[in-house]
Every structure is written in C-alpha cells, then in structure tokens.
Amino acid sequence: MEIVKQDYSKFERQLKIFFEEKYQDFSLKFPERAVAFQQFITEGFPTRQLESWRNTDLAHILNDNYHIVAPNDRNLLSTAAFHCNVQGINVHEISITNGFSNQKLIKLDNDVIYGSLQEAILQYPDLVSKHFGKYNKHLDGFSSLNDTFWLDGAFVYVPDNISLDLPLQILNAYNWDEQLFLSVRNLIVLGKNSKMTLLHCDDSLNHHRALSNSVSEIYMDEYSEMDYYKLQNINNKTAIVNRIIFYQEQASRLNANQVSLNGGLLRNDIHVKLDGKMSDADVSGAYLMDKNQMIDNHVHVHHAVSDCTSNQEFRGVLDDYAATVFNGYILVDKDAQKTAAQQSCRHILVSDKAKIETQPFLEIYADDVKCSHGASVGQLDNEALFYMRSRGIDEQNARTLLTYAFVSVVLDKIKIKPLRERYADMIKQRLSGNLGICGQCVLDCSIKEKMEQLDGLKLF
Amino acid sequence: MNNIILSIKDLHIKIGDREILKGINLEVKAGETHAIMGPNGTGKSTLAAVIAGREGYNVTQGQVLYKGENLLEMSPERRSREGVFLGFQYPVEIPGVSITDFLKTAINEHRKYHGLEPISAKDFLALMNEKKKLVEMTSNLANRSVNEGFSGGEKKRNEIFQMAMLEPALAILDETDSGLDIDALRIVANGVNKLRTKENAIVVITHYQRLLDYIVPDVVHVMYDGNIVMTGNKSLAMNLEKHGYAWVKEQLDIS
C-alpha cells in the first residue's frame, strides 16, 4: 500500500536543517541521538494512515515554524520559575520552564532525590542508567524525536521503604515569546514498598503556540504505591504530545488521574504495564473541551502476568466544535490468568457540532479472565434538568451542576482533599466559562503565585 | 379574592393529538388542603405536571392563574421561586449532586429572585437541621447524592424535606403516598401536616383514601376521563374507598 504523506514538510524540513547544524551539541554525550533522528527521518511525523492517529490531524500544528529548544538555550530560555500553591497543600516542587528544570538536585535526609534529570545523570549515573529508557515504548515518530531532542526534565527517586512525606509537584510551564518546540523527559523511580503522591501540571503562561513532546517513565518496584495526578490547562494554540509509561512490579498499586481543562491539541498516551503479580492500576480522567479544542487519549493497559487488576474510567464533556478521541486498550498476555480488567468511557455532547470517536480494544490471549468495556455518548438527563428547575434552579445553572456531577465521579479518585476541592473549583469555573487561560496564570484564582529568578544552571 | 392561590378555568391539554384534560375547573384558597382522587390515566399527574411547567403539554384552551398571575407563561424555575412546588411521583436520581448542594443552590436562587443575599453556611445548616426533623431524616442522607440509591420511602421523604426547605405557597403532591409502608406514610403525612399554614395551600393527588386519614383534606375532587366530575368533603373519599371507582362511573351514567 502506498502511504500518502500529509504535508508536514515545513517543520520536518526545519528539524532536519536544525539537527545537522546542532548535531555536535546534541550527540556529544549521547551518540544514540543520531540513531534516533535517523529513525525519525525514516518514519516522519505520524499521519492519519497510522491507526493510532486516524482521527487526529496534525497538519495545522506541523505546518509551522518553531524555536527548537537546544542545549545552549538553557540560559536564553531562563525565565522566572513558576510556582503554584494549592492552599492547604505543601509540596516538594520541581519547576520546569521551557523544558529546563529550575532546580538542580535535592537530596532529602531519607535519601529521596528529586530535581533536574540532567543533573541526576551527572551525579547518579548508575541509578539513572539502570532505569532510563528501559520502560519507554517506541510508538511513532514523536518517540524518536523525544529520544533525539530531550534535554532535561524531572528526576525523582524514592528509596525502598520510604513514604514521601509531602506530595511532589512537577510544574511543566511554557513561557516564551516565540513558538517553542520542547522535548521533556521525566524519570520517576519508586523503590520497594515505597509510597508517593505526584502532582504533574502542564501550564502555558502566555498565548503563544508551543509544541511539547514529552516522555515520562515511571518505575514502580514491588509493593510500591503511587497516586499520580495530572492537570492539563494550556492555551488553545498549544499542542501537547504526552507519553507516560508506568511499569509496575509485584503488588504495586497505581492510582493515576488526569484532568484536562484547556488545550489546543492534547494527545495523551498513557501506558501501564502490569509485570508483577497482584499489581493494580486504576487510570481515570476527566476532560472538558470547547471551541476548537481537541483531546486524544490513548490508554493502554498491558496485563503481562497473572492475578492483576486494572480499571480505566474516563468522562468527557464536549461543547462547540470540540473533538475527542478515546482509545482504551486492554492487552492480556497468554499467561496473565485471573486478570480482572475493566474500562469505561462516558461522554456528554453539549453541542451538536462536537465530535467524539471512541474505540475499545480488547486483546485477550488468556482464557481465565474477567474483562469488560463500556462507552457511551449522550446528553444531559432532561428529567434531572426539569427536576432541578422545578426547585427554582436556573436552567443554565442546572446544566452546570449536572455536568459537574457527571465528571465529579472521576474527581473522587483524588485522595488529597484540598486538591480535590481545588480541582472541583476549577472545573466549576471552567463550566461557567470563567476559567480560561489568562495572560499571567492559568490557575487564576485565590492562589498567590511566586515568581523567582533562576540561578543559571549549566549542564552542557 | 385575595386569598385565592390557584385558579384553573376550563383547562384543556393535549399531548400530541390526544386530549388529556378536557376542561378542568379548580379553585384553591390559602389555608386549604385539596385532594384529587381518581383511577389511573384520568389526567391527575398531567394536571400536576402542567402546573409545575413540564414541557410537552399543549394548552389548547383555558387558563391557570397563580395568585392572579398567568402561571403558564412562567418558566418552571420562576414558578418555583414564586412559590409553586411539585412533589414528584417519581423523584429523579441525580448522581454526583449532593442534597446539600442541590438545596443550597435552589434556596439561593429563590433568595436572589426576591432580592435577598445568599444564605450563610451557618444559617443554611441550621435550616437543614430544623427541617430534617420534620421528616425524621437521618443526617447522613443530606450528604448523599439527590435520591441516588434511595428507597421509595426515602425518596418521598426527601420530597417533603425539600418542600419544607422551600416553603412554597402552593404544593402539589403527586402520589406522595405511593410506594410507602405504613410507618413511612405516617412520617410523610405528619411532615406535610406540620407544613400546613393559613397562608399556604396543598393539593394532594392520590388513589387511596388511606393517605387522607392522615392528611385530612378540606375539599375532595374526583377526576375521571380528563375532568373533575365530583367535588365534596372528606366523606366523598370514604364513599370512594367503600364503593370503588366503578361507583363514580355509575353516578356519572345516572346523571
């Protein structure tokens, strides 16, 4: 079959020229970057001929020029670190602005390490190389590009038997007066019987387009527990290609939740590999999209061994011309007997122009499994609307309350009460049209932001 | 004249091509409790729905005045804020919306409409606690989602609780007794009785005389085939109970 390429040539051309020029900078310490880039040249950006990109058109994103973030940009792109305090929660924080970590590396008394990934490579080469790249999956040209161009990101290490006292927050913010192409790479390692809560936020601080291509590898050793909360609230021009890979060992427990409030194009590939018996993964998400926003969620849960459980639960609300793709995939290997895996995605279409494509994929090779999937697309319940109106509640408010109630099921997965309340507040603002992405701070609210100057870190 | 709360004149209602109400006349004054009885499918619930403002009903003739104003022109939410309440025959489950949030929103919308400040959290809590006692409601019920997973009795109790919170001038209770056991019936009826005042009016729609042992009506109407065919006092309800609805038909055929 002849593959017809969509016209992504503008940015592809720019990338080629750029890589030839900066080849030295990138491949000095990492010759494998050249290999990765060669692979990108071969495969190019994913087109709609690719099943996993069938419903998502990148043309408007890729027919554009970007400032490709390069090693020597660290000083150029240094800008005030962005902080976001959720009232009632203290956190350990890694603030990443324009692809570079604002922190070097911090080691706590209990030997927990967090901060810049680049710095971690220098200080803890063995620890990093034991895990780096080991769980990542090659999905398409974006994978190759991240391997080629990643420069920095967050590194977290929680040693065996340690429960991190505070949640750790990774703030990934874009704030530059040019269109940026960023490749962020995160590595999080949880030791045996360790425990942590991770808040991971994507924020844009202005209205410029950015194209972010990030990969996060999260390794969970035996009996470890992780609560992972992702919040995406970026401007309507920005596109995010976000890959998260969770690798779970025996009896580890994952609660991963993702709330997406704004964004031009949000592509999330969430991969979970259950590779140790009795491990459990709960992956949930809520998204509220309007205007021409698009969200494309691919959730892939791989049961590689027996006696594991997984649950996927997603709720989406789409207004105006917004579009969404939800692909939930459950793969059960031949030996993964006694698997219990379920998946549910439910959507409300507020306008008749909004679009949804949802596809479950169940690939099951074991014979003793319990798998289920369900998808629904609907409108708000008219009976409930009338019931509320008959009690004096304005129709618009009734709609807002019902829509909030619809997504709140997913919010219940958030175990930190102040965070849950904060999310609830943001979602309510979002539903009443008051949460946009304001010029200064997307989390515009009662929160006080602190802006701090960077101390110029130099890693290359 | 001033104490007439509801005045319905020659009301004809169609759903699609079918005429459901065929010229209803009804007048309810402040301080009165009316009972509307009748067999299934005679238009009792339609009448309740039209008063509350449910969509899908076509008024072909007649008028409904509430305190002298044309009720049919008002949105359902405005009717509520003006003091009309419908106790649903089948209360709707709303997963994810707690009774507390639901009622606080409703009360504040009522207050806004009447030019009042939103109720304070403290006052709201006090109000909830006071009204909960009226229907012997347990406190944790208020934290649950509206009607979600409630038993039939709990749902009906919740309707009366909402009525107590909103203090309507006109309450239409559509088969509030259906699905209730004796104890729940007593609790619900007692709740309603405590809410009866000289200023408000209550219209109870029921099949059975049983409820009227507890909520004693001032006026009893019998509906049949889209019309009110008999009006009397409590003894009319007793006669119905004794002779059944066939008796109504006989009486109609005689006259």
Contacts between the chains, C-beta under 8 A, distances in Angstrom:
chain1	res1	chain2	res2	distance
A	381	B	92	7.5
A	381	B	94	7.9
A	383	B	92	4.9
A	384	B	92	5.1
A	384	B	93	7.8
A	384	B	94	5.0
A	386	B	54	6.0
A	386	B	55	7.5
A	386	B	76	6.5
A	386	B	92	7.8
A	387	B	88	6.8
A	387	B	91	7.4
A	387	B	92	4.0
A	387	B	94	7.0
A	388	B	94	7.4
A	388	B	102	7.3
A	388	B	106	7.7
A	389	B	53	7.6
A	389	B	75	7.1
A	389	B	76	4.1
A	389	B	77	4.6
A	389	B	80	7.3
A	390	B	52	5.2
A	390	B	53	7.0
A	390	B	54	8.0
A	390	B	76	5.1
A	390	B	77	7.7
A	390	B	79	7.7
A	390	B	80	5.8
A	390	B	85	7.9
A	390	B	86	5.5
A	390	B	88	7.9
A	391	B	80	5.7
A	391	B	102	7.3
A	391	B	103	7.7
A	391	B	106	4.2
A	391	B	162	6.5
A	391	B	166	6.8
A	392	B	77	5.3
A	392	B	80	3.6
A	392	B	81	4.7
A	392	B	106	4.9
A	392	B	107	8.0
A	392	B	109	4.8
A	392	B	110	4.9
A	392	B	113	7.4
A	392	B	166	7.0
A	393	B	77	6.2
A	393	B	102	7.9
A	393	B	105	5.5
A	393	B	106	5.4
A	393	B	109	5.5
A	394	B	77	5.6
A	394	B	109	6.0
A	395	B	75	7.5
A	395	B	77	6.7
A	397	B	105	6.5
A	397	B	109	7.1
A	401	B	97	5.6
A	401	B	101	7.2
A	401	B	102	7.6
A	401	B	105	6.6
A	402	B	94	7.0
A	402	B	97	7.1
A	404	B	96	7.2
A	404	B	97	7.9
A	405	B	94	6.5
A	405	B	95	6.3
A	405	B	96	2.8
A	405	B	97	4.6
A	405	B	145	7.6
A	406	B	96	6.5
A	408	B	96	4.6
A	409	B	95	7.5
A	409	B	96	6.3
